[in-house]
Amino acid sequence: MNEEGRPFKGCLYFGLMLTPDGPKVIEYNSRFGDPETQVVLPRLKTDLVDIFEATINGTLDQMEIEWKDGAAACVVMASGGYPGNYEKGLEIHGLDSKGQVEGATVYHAGTKCRDGKFYTNGGRVLGVTCTGDTLEEALKKAYAAVDKISWKGVQFRHDIGKLRD
């Protein structure tokens, strides 16, 4: 792209899977994806707008980007049947003050709000993100938050943050 006079300025994301043979690239995108962004940005200390401006201006190499200590974990809550066929319009319970875990951020992806209530409206419905001093602490908090949210047929992975043998 540089040789063509169109240098790349943006975000390049690589999705990696750790395997016994080492890390393998399973996908890459030139955009912020979710839940990848939802788990990275809570640890960013530097203002994201400043990073964007430095990227545009070509001064990113002169910028010090700072990160908060600790870890973050995101658990995606999906509709039953996703990624195939799934039902929409199911009421989501636990998004009120009784369902919240301190420090949890719930990102809406496939939801619809009607008359003050939330309903499913997509395959990936919610991304539940928590931070902690360690990955184990962040995961424990994220799963505690997930356990307080429900709808008919909800599904989510139980192996987030776990190493495979």
DSSP file (Angstrom, degrees, kcal/mol; ACC not computed):
  #  RESIDUE AA STRUCTURE BP1 BP2  ACC     N-H-->O    O-->H-N    N-H-->O    O-->H-N    TCO  KAPPA ALPHA  PHI   PSI    X-CA   Y-CA   Z-CA
    1    1 A M      >       0   0    0      0, 0.0     5,-3.0     0, 0.0     4,-0.2   0.000 360.0 360.0 360.0 -37.4    0.0    0.0    0.0
    2    2 A N  T > 5 +     0   0    0      1,-0.2     3,-1.9     3,-0.2     0, 0.0   0.931 360.0  52.7 -60.6 -44.9    2.9    2.3    0.7
    3    3 A E  T 3 5S+     0   0    0      1,-0.3    -1,-0.2     2,-0.1     0, 0.0   0.807 108.0  51.8 -61.6 -29.6    4.3    1.7   -2.8
    4    4 A E  T 3 5S-     0   0    0     -3,-0.1    -1,-0.3     2,-0.1    -2,-0.2   0.409 120.6-109.7 -86.5   1.8    0.9    2.6   -4.3
    5    5 A G  T < 5S+     0   0    0     -3,-1.9    -3,-0.2    -4,-0.2    -2,-0.1   0.709  92.6 106.5  77.9  20.1    0.9    5.9   -2.3
    6    6 A R      < -     0   0    0     -5,-3.0    -4,-0.1     2,-0.0    -3,-0.1  -0.590  54.1-167.6-128.5  69.4   -1.9    4.7    0.0
    7    7 A P        -     0   0    0      0, 0.0     2,-0.4     0, 0.0    -5,-0.0  -0.276  27.3-110.9 -62.6 143.8   -0.3    4.0    3.3
    8    8 A F        +     0   0    0      2,-0.0     2,-0.4     1,-0.0    -6,-0.0  -0.610  37.9 176.6 -76.1 126.3   -2.4    2.0    5.8
    9    9 A K        +     0   0    0     -2,-0.4     2,-0.3     2,-0.1    47,-0.1  -0.949  42.9  55.5-129.8 110.7   -3.5    4.1    8.8
   10   10 A G  S    S-     0   0    0     -2,-0.4     2,-0.5    45,-0.0    21,-0.1  -0.985  86.7 -38.1 166.9-156.1   -5.7    2.4   11.2
   11   11 A C        -     0   0    0     -2,-0.3     2,-0.5    19,-0.2    -2,-0.1  -0.876  38.2-168.5-107.0 130.7   -6.3   -0.6   13.4
   12   12 A L        -     0   0    0     -2,-0.5     2,-0.4    18,-0.2    18,-0.2  -0.969  10.7-167.5-121.8 116.0   -5.1   -4.0   12.4
   13   13 A Y  E     -A   29   0A   0     16,-3.3    16,-2.1    -2,-0.5     2,-0.5  -0.859   6.4-163.7-107.9 133.1   -6.5   -6.8   14.6
   14   14 A F  E     -A   28   0A   0     -2,-0.4     2,-0.6    14,-0.2    14,-0.2  -0.975  10.3-149.0-115.7 124.5   -5.2  -10.4   14.7
   15   15 A G  E     -A   27   0A   0     12,-3.1    11,-3.1    -2,-0.5    12,-1.2  -0.831  24.4-168.5 -89.7 120.4   -7.3  -13.1   16.3
   16   16 A L  E     -A   25   0A   0     -2,-0.6     2,-0.4     9,-0.2     9,-0.2  -0.834  17.6-159.8-114.3 148.2   -4.9  -15.7   17.7
   17   17 A M  E     -A   24   0A   0      7,-2.3     7,-2.2    -2,-0.3     2,-0.5  -0.997  20.5-134.7-122.6 125.8   -5.5  -19.2   19.1
   18   18 A L  E     +A   23   0A   0     -2,-0.4   146,-0.3     5,-0.2    -2,-0.0  -0.700  33.6 174.6 -80.5 126.2   -2.8  -20.7   21.3
   19   19 A T  E >   -A   22   0A   0      3,-0.9     3,-2.2    -2,-0.5   146,-0.0  -0.795  49.3-100.8-124.8 167.0   -2.1  -24.3   20.2
   20   20 A P  T 3  S+     0   0    0      0, 0.0    -2,-0.0     0, 0.0    -1,-0.0   0.766 126.0  53.3 -58.7 -23.7    0.4  -26.9   21.3
   21   21 A D  T 3  S-     0   0    0      1,-0.4    -3,-0.0     3,-0.0     0, 0.0   0.288 126.3 -92.5 -92.6   9.6    2.4  -25.9   18.1
   22   22 A G  E <   -A   19   0A   0     -3,-2.2    -3,-0.9     2,-0.0    -1,-0.4  -0.443  68.8 -25.5 105.6 177.6    2.4  -22.3   19.1
   23   23 A P  E     -A   18   0A   0      0, 0.0     2,-0.4     0, 0.0    -5,-0.2  -0.361  57.1-163.3 -67.9 143.1    0.0  -19.4   18.2
   24   24 A K  E     -A   17   0A   0     -7,-2.2    -7,-2.3    -2,-0.1     2,-0.5  -0.983  20.3-123.6-126.5 138.0   -2.0  -19.6   15.0
   25   25 A V  E     +A   16   0A   0     -2,-0.4    -9,-0.2    -9,-0.2     3,-0.1  -0.696  29.9 172.9 -79.1 124.0   -3.8  -16.7   13.3
   26   26 A I  E     -     0   0A   0    -11,-3.1     2,-0.3    -2,-0.5   -10,-0.2   0.640  65.0 -12.8-105.6 -20.2   -7.5  -17.5   12.9
   27   27 A E  E     -A   15   0A   0    -12,-1.2   -12,-3.1     2,-0.0    -1,-0.4  -0.972  53.6-156.6-166.8 162.0   -8.6  -14.2   11.6
   28   28 A Y  E     -A   14   0A   0     -2,-0.3     2,-0.3   -14,-0.2   -14,-0.2  -0.988  10.7-175.9-146.5 148.8   -7.6  -10.6   11.0
   29   29 A N  E     -A   13   0A   0    -16,-2.1   -16,-3.3    -2,-0.3     4,-0.1  -0.961  29.1-140.3-139.0 153.3   -9.6   -7.4   10.6
   30   30 A S  S    S+     0   0    0     -2,-0.3     2,-0.3   -18,-0.2   -19,-0.2  -0.371  84.2  61.7-108.2  51.6   -8.9   -3.8    9.9
   31   31 A R  S    S-     0   0    0    -21,-0.1     2,-0.6   -18,-0.1   -18,-0.2  -0.958  96.0 -85.8-158.1 167.0  -11.5   -2.5   12.3
   32   32 A F        -     0   0    0     -2,-0.3     2,-0.2   -20,-0.1    -2,-0.1  -0.773  50.0-164.9 -80.4 122.8  -12.3   -2.6   16.0
   33   33 A G     >  -     0   0    0     -2,-0.6     4,-2.7    -4,-0.1     5,-0.3  -0.643  17.7 -96.9-101.1 163.4  -14.3   -5.8   16.6
   34   34 A D  T  4 S+     0   0    0     -2,-0.2    -2,-0.0     1,-0.2    75,-0.0  -0.990 101.6  19.7-118.5 137.4  -16.3   -6.8   19.5
   35   35 A P  T  > S+     0   0    0      0, 0.0     4,-1.3     0, 0.0    -1,-0.2  -0.975 121.0  62.4 -92.2   2.0  -15.7   -8.5   22.0
   36   36 A E  H >> S+     0   0    0      1,-0.2     4,-1.1     2,-0.2     3,-0.6   0.923 109.0  42.4 -56.2 -46.6  -12.0   -7.9   21.3
   37   37 A T  H 3X S+     0   0    0     -4,-2.7     4,-2.5     1,-0.2     3,-0.4   0.884 108.0  61.0 -66.3 -38.3  -12.3   -4.1   21.8
   38   38 A Q  H 34 S+     0   0    0     -5,-0.3    -1,-0.2     1,-0.2    -2,-0.2   0.731 110.0  41.3 -63.8 -21.9  -14.5   -4.5   24.8
   39   39 A V  H << S+     0   0    0     -4,-1.3    -1,-0.2    -3,-0.6    -2,-0.2   0.654 118.5  44.2 -99.3 -18.5  -11.8   -6.4   26.6
   40   40 A V  H >< S+     0   0    0     -4,-1.1     3,-1.7    -3,-0.4     4,-0.4   0.896 104.2  58.0 -91.2 -46.9   -8.8   -4.3   25.5
   41   41 A L  G >< S+     0   0    0     -4,-2.5     3,-1.5     1,-0.3    -3,-0.1   0.790  92.6  66.4 -62.4 -31.3  -10.1   -0.7   26.0
   42   42 A P  G 3  S+     0   0    0      0, 0.0    -1,-0.3     0, 0.0    -2,-0.1   0.758 104.0  48.8 -61.6 -19.4  -11.0   -0.9   29.7
   43   43 A R  G <  S+     0   0    0     -3,-1.7    25,-3.9    -4,-0.1     2,-0.4   0.520  86.5 107.9 -94.5  -6.0   -7.2   -1.3   30.4
   44   44 A L  B <   +B   67   0B   0     -3,-1.5    23,-0.2    -4,-0.4     4,-0.1  -0.604  39.6 178.0 -77.8 122.8   -6.2    1.7   28.2
   45   45 A K        +     0   0    0     21,-2.4    22,-0.2    -2,-0.4    -1,-0.2   0.835  59.7  82.7 -87.6 -39.3   -5.0    4.7   30.2
   46   46 A T  S    S-     0   0    0     20,-1.5     2,-0.2     1,-0.1    19,-0.1  -0.390  96.6 -98.7 -69.0 141.3   -4.2    6.9   27.2
   47   47 A D     >  -     0   0    0      1,-0.2     4,-1.5    -2,-0.1     3,-0.4  -0.435  26.0-143.5 -63.2 126.0   -7.1    8.8   25.6
   48   48 A L  H  > S+     0   0    0      1,-0.2     4,-2.5     2,-0.2     5,-0.2   0.837  99.2  58.2 -62.4 -35.0   -8.2    6.8   22.6
   49   49 A V  H  > S+     0   0    0      1,-0.2     4,-2.7     2,-0.2    -1,-0.2   0.893 103.9  52.6 -63.2 -38.7   -8.9   10.0   20.6
   50   50 A D  H  > S+     0   0    0     -3,-0.4     4,-2.3     2,-0.2    -1,-0.2   0.887 109.3  49.7 -62.8 -38.3   -5.3   11.1   21.1
   51   51 A I  H  X S+     0   0    0     -4,-1.5     4,-2.1     2,-0.2    -2,-0.2   0.920 110.9  49.2 -66.3 -43.6   -4.2    7.7   19.7
   52   52 A F  H  X S+     0   0    0     -4,-2.5     4,-2.5     2,-0.2    -2,-0.2   0.932 111.8  48.6 -60.0 -46.3   -6.5    8.2   16.7
   53   53 A E  H  X S+     0   0    0     -4,-2.7     4,-2.7     1,-0.2    -1,-0.2   0.903 110.8  50.1 -63.2 -40.9   -5.2   11.7   16.0
   54   54 A A  H  X>S+     0   0    0     -4,-2.3     5,-2.4     2,-0.2     6,-0.9   0.863 110.2  51.8 -65.3 -34.6   -1.6   10.5   16.2
   55   55 A T  H ><5S+     0   0    0     -4,-2.1     3,-0.6     4,-0.2    -2,-0.2   0.939 112.4  44.6 -64.3 -47.4   -2.4    7.7   13.8
   56   56 A I  H 3<5S+     0   0    0     -4,-2.5    -2,-0.2     1,-0.2    -1,-0.2   0.903 116.3  46.4 -63.0 -42.5   -4.0   10.2   11.3
   57   57 A N  H 3<5S-     0   0    0     -4,-2.7    -1,-0.2    -5,-0.2    -2,-0.2   0.541 110.4-119.5 -80.6  -7.1   -1.1   12.6   11.7
   58   58 A G  T <<5S+     0   0    0     -4,-0.8    -3,-0.2    -3,-0.6     3,-0.2   0.765  84.9 110.7  75.2  24.6    1.6   10.0   11.4
   59   59 A T    > < +     0   0    0     -5,-2.4     3,-1.8    -6,-0.2     4,-0.3   0.164  31.1 112.5-115.2  16.5    3.0   10.7   14.9
   60   60 A L  G >  S+     0   0    0     -6,-0.9     3,-1.6     1,-0.3    -1,-0.1   0.847  72.7  61.7 -60.2 -33.8    2.0    7.5   16.6
   61   61 A D  G 3  S+     0   0    0      1,-0.3    -1,-0.3    -7,-0.2    -2,-0.1   0.645 101.9  53.2 -67.9 -12.9    5.6    6.4   17.0
   62   62 A Q  G <  S+     0   0    0     -3,-1.8     2,-0.4    -8,-0.1    -1,-0.3   0.396  93.9  92.4 -98.5   0.7    6.2    9.5   19.1
   63   63 A M    <   -     0   0    0     -3,-1.6     2,-0.7    -4,-0.3   -12,-0.0  -0.768  68.1-139.9-102.6 139.5    3.4    8.8   21.5
   64   64 A E        -     0   0    0     -2,-0.4     2,-0.5     2,-0.0    -3,-0.1  -0.878  18.9-158.3 -95.6 117.7    3.7    6.9   24.8
   65   65 A I        -     0   0    0     -2,-0.7     2,-0.3   -19,-0.1   -21,-0.0  -0.850   9.7-157.8 -98.7 125.9    0.6    4.7   25.1
   66   66 A E        -     0   0    0     -2,-0.5   -21,-2.4     0, 0.0   -20,-1.5  -0.808   5.7-161.3-110.8 146.7   -0.1    3.7   28.7
   67   67 A W  B     -B   44   0B   0     -2,-0.3   -23,-0.2   -23,-0.2     2,-0.2  -0.920  21.8-116.5-123.2 147.1   -2.0    0.7   30.0
   68   68 A K        -     0   0    0    -25,-3.9   -23,-0.0    -2,-0.3   -25,-0.0  -0.543  38.5-108.5 -75.4 146.9   -3.6    0.0   33.4
   69   69 A D  S    S+     0   0    0     -2,-0.2     2,-0.2     2,-0.0    -1,-0.1  -0.297  79.4  42.7 -67.7 161.7   -2.2   -2.9   35.4
   70   70 A G  S    S-     0   0    0     63,-0.2     2,-0.3    61,-0.1    63,-0.2  -0.645  83.1 -76.1 104.8-158.3   -4.3   -6.1   35.7
   71   71 A A  E     -C  132   0C   0     61,-2.9    61,-2.2    63,-0.3     2,-0.3  -0.905  25.2-149.3-141.9 164.4   -6.5   -8.0   33.3
   72   72 A A  E     -C  131   0C   0     -2,-0.3     2,-0.3    59,-0.2    59,-0.2  -0.979   8.7-167.3-137.1 151.2   -9.9   -7.9   31.6
   73   73 A A  E     -C  130   0C   0     57,-2.4    57,-2.2    -2,-0.3     2,-0.4  -0.998   2.7-163.4-139.9 141.5  -12.2  -10.6   30.5
   74   74 A C  E     -C  129   0C   0     -2,-0.3     2,-0.5    55,-0.2    55,-0.2  -0.993   0.6-166.0-127.8 130.3  -15.3  -10.5   28.3
   75   75 A V  E     -C  128   0C   0     53,-2.5    53,-2.7    -2,-0.4     2,-0.5  -0.971  15.9-143.0-114.7 122.7  -18.0  -13.2   28.0
   76   76 A V  E     -C  127   0C   0     -2,-0.5     2,-0.6    51,-0.2    81,-0.5  -0.725   7.3-152.9 -86.4 128.9  -20.4  -13.0   25.1
   77   77 A M  E     -C  126   0C   0     49,-3.0    48,-1.9    -2,-0.5    49,-1.9  -0.907  22.4-174.1-101.3 125.1  -24.0  -14.0   25.8
   78   78 A A  E     -CD 124 155C   0     77,-3.3    77,-2.4    -2,-0.6    46,-0.2  -0.768  27.6 -96.0-121.9 161.6  -25.7  -15.2   22.7
   79   79 A S    >   -     0   0    0     44,-2.6     3,-2.1    -2,-0.3    75,-0.1  -0.453  52.1 -92.9 -71.1 145.6  -29.1  -16.3   21.6
   80   80 A G  T 3  S+     0   0    0     72,-0.4     7,-0.5     1,-0.3    -1,-0.1  -0.388 115.1  25.8 -57.4 132.8  -29.9  -20.0   21.7
   81   81 A G  T >  S+     0   0    0      1,-0.4     3,-2.1     5,-0.1    -1,-0.3   0.143  94.3 169.7  96.3 -19.5  -29.2  -21.5   18.2
   82   82 A Y  T <   +     0   0    0     -3,-2.1    -1,-0.4     1,-0.3     3,-0.1  -0.456  60.5  33.4 -63.1 136.8  -26.6  -18.8   17.3
   83   83 A P  T 3  S+     0   0    0      0, 0.0    -1,-0.3     0, 0.0     3,-0.1  -0.975 131.1  38.5 -88.7   4.7  -24.7  -18.8   15.0
   84   84 A G  S <  S-     0   0    0     -3,-2.1     2,-0.2     1,-0.3    -2,-0.0   0.306 119.5 -22.8 -86.0-140.2  -27.5  -20.6   13.2
   85   85 A N        +     0   0    0     -3,-0.1     2,-0.3    -4,-0.0    -1,-0.3  -0.479  68.6 171.7 -73.8 140.6  -31.2  -19.8   13.5
   86   86 A Y        -     0   0    0     -2,-0.2     2,-0.3    -3,-0.1    -5,-0.1  -0.986  32.3-107.9-148.9 156.4  -32.3  -18.1   16.7
   87   87 A E        -     0   0    0     -7,-0.5     2,-0.3    -2,-0.3     3,-0.2  -0.627  29.6-156.0 -86.3 141.4  -35.4  -16.5   18.2
   88   88 A K        +     0   0    0     -2,-0.3    33,-0.2     1,-0.1    35,-0.0  -0.728  65.6  47.4-109.0 163.5  -35.7  -12.7   18.6
   89   89 A G        +     0   0    0     31,-3.1     2,-0.4     1,-0.3    -1,-0.1   0.645  66.9 148.2  85.4  15.7  -37.8  -10.7   20.9
   90   90 A L        -     0   0    0     -3,-0.2    30,-2.3    30,-0.1    -1,-0.3  -0.704  52.2-113.4 -85.8 132.5  -37.1  -12.6   24.1
   91   91 A E  B     -F  119   0D   0     -2,-0.4     2,-0.5    28,-0.2    61,-0.3  -0.426  25.1-139.9 -68.2 134.4  -37.1  -10.5   27.3
   92   92 A I        -     0   0    0     26,-2.9    26,-0.5    -2,-0.2     2,-0.3  -0.835  17.0-160.7 -96.6 127.6  -33.8  -10.1   29.0
   93   93 A H  B     +H  150   0E   0     57,-3.3    57,-2.5    -2,-0.5    24,-0.0  -0.811  63.7  40.3-107.2 148.2  -33.8  -10.2   32.8
   94   94 A G  S    S+     0   0    0     -2,-0.3    -1,-0.2    55,-0.2    54,-0.1   0.551  70.6 113.5  97.1   8.7  -31.1   -9.0   35.1
   95   95 A L        +     0   0    0     -3,-0.3     2,-0.1    55,-0.1    54,-0.1   0.310  61.8  86.0 -93.3  10.3  -30.1   -5.7   33.4
   96   96 A D  S >> S-     0   0    0      1,-0.0     3,-1.4     4,-0.0     4,-0.5  -0.337 105.9 -81.8 -95.0-175.7  -31.5   -3.7   36.3
   97   97 A S  G >4 S+     0   0    0      1,-0.3     3,-0.6     2,-0.2    -1,-0.0   0.766 127.7  60.3 -61.7 -25.7  -29.7   -2.8   39.5
   98   98 A K  G 34 S+     0   0    0      1,-0.2    -1,-0.3     3,-0.0    -3,-0.1   0.751 106.7  46.9 -72.1 -23.4  -30.4   -6.2   41.0
   99   99 A G  G <4 S+     0   0    0     -3,-1.4     2,-0.3     2,-0.0    -1,-0.2   0.472  90.1 103.7 -98.0  -2.0  -28.5   -7.9   38.2
  100  100 A Q    <<  -     0   0    0     -3,-0.6     2,-0.5    -4,-0.5    -5,-0.1  -0.602  55.0-151.9 -90.5 142.3  -25.4   -5.8   38.1
  101  101 A V    >   -     0   0    0     -2,-0.3     3,-2.5    41,-0.1    44,-0.1  -0.920  37.4-100.1-105.3 133.1  -22.0   -6.8   39.5
  102  102 A E  T 3  S+     0   0    0     -2,-0.5     3,-0.1     1,-0.3    43,-0.1  -0.258 108.3  16.6 -55.0 131.1  -19.9   -3.9   40.7
  103  103 A G  T 3  S+     0   0    0      1,-0.3    28,-0.4    27,-0.1     2,-0.3   0.366  94.1 129.7  87.9  -5.4  -17.3   -3.1   38.0
  104  104 A A    <   -     0   0    0     -3,-2.5     2,-0.5    26,-0.1    -1,-0.3  -0.619  42.6-158.4 -83.6 141.5  -19.0   -5.0   35.2
  105  105 A T  E     -E  129   0C   0     24,-2.8    24,-2.9    -2,-0.3     2,-0.7  -0.988   5.0-157.6-116.6 125.1  -19.7   -3.3   31.9
  106  106 A V  E     -E  128   0C   0     -2,-0.5     2,-0.5    22,-0.2    22,-0.2  -0.906   6.3-159.6-107.4 113.4  -22.5   -4.7   29.8
  107  107 A Y  E     -E  127   0C   0     20,-3.2    20,-2.3    -2,-0.7     2,-0.4  -0.790  11.6-138.7 -93.7 129.8  -22.2   -3.9   26.1
  108  108 A H  E     +E  126   0C   0     -2,-0.5    18,-0.2    18,-0.2    17,-0.1  -0.743  37.6 150.5 -89.5 131.2  -25.3   -4.2   24.1
  109  109 A A  S    S+     0   0    0     16,-2.8     2,-0.5    -2,-0.4    16,-0.2   0.647  75.7  20.5-120.4 -64.4  -25.0   -5.8   20.6
  110  110 A G  S    S+     0   0    0     15,-0.9    11,-3.1    14,-0.5    12,-0.7  -0.524  96.4 117.4-110.8  62.9  -28.1   -7.6   19.6
  111  111 A T  E     -G  120   0D   0     -2,-0.5     2,-0.4     9,-0.3     9,-0.2  -0.858  43.4-159.6-125.7 162.5  -30.7   -5.9   21.9
  112  112 A K  E     -G  119   0D   0      7,-2.1     7,-2.5    -2,-0.3     2,-0.5  -0.995  12.6-144.3-139.3 135.0  -33.8   -3.8   21.5
  113  113 A C  E     +G  118   0D   0     -2,-0.4     2,-0.4     5,-0.2     5,-0.2  -0.885  24.6 167.7-103.9 129.0  -35.3   -1.6   24.1
  114  114 A R  E >   -G  117   0D   0      3,-2.9     3,-1.8    -2,-0.5    -2,-0.1  -0.975  68.7 -12.7-142.5 124.6  -39.1   -1.3   24.2
  115  115 A D  T 3  S-     0   0    0     -2,-0.4     3,-0.1     1,-0.3    -1,-0.1   0.852 128.0 -53.7  54.0  39.1  -41.1    0.3   27.0
  116  116 A G  T 3  S+     0   0    0      1,-0.3     2,-0.3     0, 0.0    -1,-0.3   0.520 118.5 104.9  77.9   5.7  -38.1    0.3   29.3
  117  117 A K  E <   - G   0 114D   0     -3,-1.8    -3,-2.9   -24,-0.0     2,-0.4  -0.881  64.8-129.3-118.0 152.1  -37.4   -3.4   28.9
  118  118 A F  E     - G   0 113D   0    -26,-0.5   -26,-2.9    -2,-0.3     2,-0.3  -0.808  23.7-176.1-103.4 142.3  -34.6   -5.1   26.9
  119  119 A Y  E     -FG  91 112D   0     -7,-2.5    -7,-2.1    -2,-0.4   -28,-0.2  -0.936  33.3 -97.9-132.3 153.1  -35.2   -7.9   24.4
  120  120 A T  E     + G   0 111D   0    -30,-2.3   -31,-3.1    -2,-0.3    -9,-0.3  -0.454  41.3 164.2 -68.9 143.9  -33.0  -10.0   22.2
  121  121 A N        +     0   0    0    -11,-3.1     2,-0.3   -33,-0.2   -10,-0.3   0.123  58.4  19.9-148.4  21.8  -32.6   -8.8   18.7
  122  122 A G  S    S-     0   0    0    -12,-0.7   -43,-0.2   -35,-0.2   -12,-0.1  -0.969  80.9 -92.5-172.6-178.5  -29.6  -10.6   17.3
  123  123 A G  S    S+     0   0    0     -2,-0.3   -44,-2.6     1,-0.2     2,-0.8   0.964 115.1  45.7 -77.9 -57.4  -27.2  -13.6   17.7
  124  124 A R  E    S+C   78   0C   0    -46,-0.2   -14,-0.5     1,-0.2    -1,-0.2  -0.817  73.9 170.3 -85.0 112.6  -24.6  -12.0   19.9
  125  125 A V  E     +     0   0C   0    -48,-1.9   -16,-2.8    -2,-0.8   -15,-0.9   0.926  53.0   5.6 -94.7 -53.1  -26.7  -10.2   22.4
  126  126 A L  E     -CE  77 108C   0    -49,-1.9   -49,-3.0   -18,-0.2     2,-0.5  -0.963  49.6-151.0-135.7 149.3  -24.5   -8.9   25.2
  127  127 A G  E     -CE  76 107C   0    -20,-2.3   -20,-3.2    -2,-0.3     2,-0.7  -0.988  17.7-160.2-116.6 118.4  -20.7   -8.7   25.9
  128  128 A V  E     -CE  75 106C   0    -53,-2.7   -53,-2.5    -2,-0.5     2,-0.4  -0.885  13.9-176.1-105.8 114.4  -20.1   -8.7   29.7
  129  129 A T  E     +CE  74 105C   0    -24,-2.9   -24,-2.8    -2,-0.7     2,-0.3  -0.906   8.6 171.3-118.1 136.7  -16.7   -7.3   30.6
  130  130 A C  E     -C   73   0C   0    -57,-2.2   -57,-2.4    -2,-0.4     2,-0.3  -0.971  17.5-145.9-136.9 154.1  -14.9   -7.1   34.0
  131  131 A T  E     +C   72   0C   0    -28,-0.4     2,-0.3    -2,-0.3   -59,-0.2  -0.786  22.4 162.8-113.4 162.5  -11.4   -6.1   35.1
  132  132 A G  E     -C   71   0C   0    -61,-2.2   -61,-2.9    -2,-0.3     6,-0.1  -0.970  53.2 -95.1-164.8 171.9   -9.4   -7.5   37.9
  133  133 A D  S    S+     0   0    0     -2,-0.3     2,-0.3   -63,-0.2   -63,-0.2   0.818 111.5  22.6 -65.9 -30.0   -5.9   -7.6   39.3
  134  134 A T  S  > S-     0   0    0    -64,-0.1     4,-2.3   -63,-0.1   -63,-0.3  -0.869  84.4-111.1-131.2 164.8   -5.5  -11.0   37.6
  135  135 A L  H  > S+     0   0    0     -2,-0.3     4,-2.8     1,-0.2     5,-0.2   0.904 119.1  55.0 -61.4 -40.8   -7.2  -12.9   34.7
  136  136 A E  H  > S+     0   0    0      1,-0.2     4,-2.4     2,-0.2    -1,-0.2   0.907 109.0  47.0 -60.2 -42.2   -8.7  -15.3   37.2
  137  137 A E  H  > S+     0   0    0      2,-0.2     4,-2.2     1,-0.2    -1,-0.2   0.921 112.7  48.9 -66.3 -43.9  -10.3  -12.4   39.2
  138  138 A A  H  X S+     0   0    0     -4,-2.3     4,-2.5     1,-0.2    -2,-0.2   0.915 113.3  47.5 -61.9 -43.3  -11.6  -10.7   36.0
  139  139 A L  H  X S+     0   0    0     -4,-2.8     4,-2.9     2,-0.2     5,-0.3   0.912 109.6  52.6 -64.1 -43.5  -13.1  -14.0   34.8
  140  140 A K  H  X S+     0   0    0     -4,-2.4     4,-1.8    -5,-0.2    -2,-0.2   0.919 112.9  44.6 -59.3 -44.5  -14.7  -14.7   38.1
  141  141 A K  H  X S+     0   0    0     -4,-2.2     4,-2.1     2,-0.2    -1,-0.2   0.905 112.8  51.2 -66.8 -42.0  -16.4  -11.3   38.1
  142  142 A A  H  X S+     0   0    0     -4,-2.5     4,-2.5     1,-0.2    -2,-0.2   0.928 112.4  45.4 -63.2 -45.2  -17.4  -11.6   34.5
  143  143 A Y  H  X S+     0   0    0     -4,-2.9     4,-2.2     2,-0.2    -1,-0.2   0.845 110.0  55.3 -68.4 -32.0  -19.1  -15.0   35.0
  144  144 A A  H  < S+     0   0    0     -4,-1.8     4,-0.5    -5,-0.3    -1,-0.2   0.895 110.7  45.8 -64.4 -38.8  -20.7  -13.7   38.2
  145  145 A A  H >< S+     0   0    0     -4,-2.1     3,-1.2     1,-0.2     4,-0.3   0.909 111.0  52.1 -68.8 -42.2  -22.2  -10.9   36.2
  146  146 A V  H >< S+     0   0    0     -4,-2.5     3,-1.7     1,-0.3    -2,-0.2   0.886 102.5  60.4 -59.6 -39.4  -23.3  -13.3   33.4
  147  147 A D  T 3< S+     0   0    0     -4,-2.2    -1,-0.3     1,-0.3    -2,-0.2   0.692 101.4  54.2 -64.1 -18.2  -25.0  -15.5   36.0
  148  148 A K  T <  S+     0   0    0     -3,-1.2     2,-0.4    -4,-0.5    -1,-0.3   0.474  99.2  72.4 -94.2  -2.9  -27.3  -12.6   37.0
  149  149 A I    <   +     0   0    0     -3,-1.7     2,-0.3    -4,-0.3   -55,-0.2  -0.916  63.0 161.1-114.8 138.2  -28.5  -12.0   33.4
  150  150 A S  B     +H   93   0E   0    -57,-2.5   -57,-3.3    -2,-0.4     2,-0.3  -0.992  18.3 164.2-153.3 158.5  -30.9  -14.4   31.6
  151  151 A W    >   -     0   0    0     -2,-0.3     3,-2.0   -59,-0.2   -59,-0.1  -0.926  56.8 -66.7-161.7 164.5  -33.4  -15.0   28.9
  152  152 A K  T 3  S+     0   0    0    -61,-0.3   -72,-0.4    -2,-0.3   -62,-0.1  -0.351 119.7   4.1 -59.0 123.6  -34.9  -18.1   27.3
  153  153 A G  T 3  S+     0   0    0      1,-0.2    -1,-0.3    -2,-0.1   -72,-0.1   0.528  85.1 167.7  82.3   6.7  -32.2  -20.1   25.5
  154  154 A V    <   -     0   0    0     -3,-2.0     2,-0.3   -75,-0.1    -1,-0.2  -0.206  10.2-175.6 -54.3 142.5  -29.2  -18.0   26.5
  155  155 A Q  B     +D   78   0C   0    -77,-2.4   -77,-3.3   -75,-0.0     2,-0.3  -0.990  11.6 163.3-140.2 150.9  -25.9  -19.5   25.8
  156  156 A F        -     0   0    0     -2,-0.3     2,-0.2   -79,-0.2   -79,-0.1  -0.975  41.1 -93.1-159.1 158.5  -22.3  -18.5   26.5
  157  157 A R        -     0   0    0    -81,-0.5     3,-0.2    -2,-0.3    -2,-0.0  -0.488  20.7-162.6 -77.5 146.4  -18.9  -20.2   26.5
  158  158 A H  S    S+     0   0    0     -2,-0.2    -1,-0.1     1,-0.1   -15,-0.0   0.328  81.5  65.6-106.3   3.8  -17.6  -21.5   29.8
  159  159 A D    >   +     0   0    0      3,-0.1     3,-1.9     2,-0.0    -1,-0.1   0.162  61.6 140.9-115.6  18.3  -13.9  -21.8   28.7
  160  160 A I  T 3  S+     0   0    0      1,-0.3     3,-0.1    -3,-0.2   -85,-0.0  -0.413  78.4  10.7 -62.8 132.4  -13.0  -18.1   28.2
  161  161 A G  T 3  S+     0   0    0      1,-0.3     2,-0.4    -2,-0.1    -1,-0.3   0.505  99.3 125.7  79.3   4.5   -9.5  -17.5   29.4
  162  162 A K    <   -     0   0    0     -3,-1.9     2,-0.3     1,-0.0    -1,-0.3  -0.778  58.3-129.6 -97.7 139.4   -8.7  -21.2   29.9
  163  163 A L        -     0   0    0     -2,-0.4     2,-0.3    -3,-0.1  -144,-0.1  -0.680  22.2-134.0 -83.9 139.1   -5.7  -22.8   28.3
  164  164 A R              0   0    0     -2,-0.3    -1,-0.0  -146,-0.3     0, 0.0  -0.660 360.0 360.0 -92.4 150.5   -6.3  -25.9   26.3
  165  165 A D              0   0    0     -2,-0.3    -1,-0.1  -146,-0.0  -146,-0.1   0.452 360.0 360.0 -79.8 360.0   -4.2  -29.0   26.6
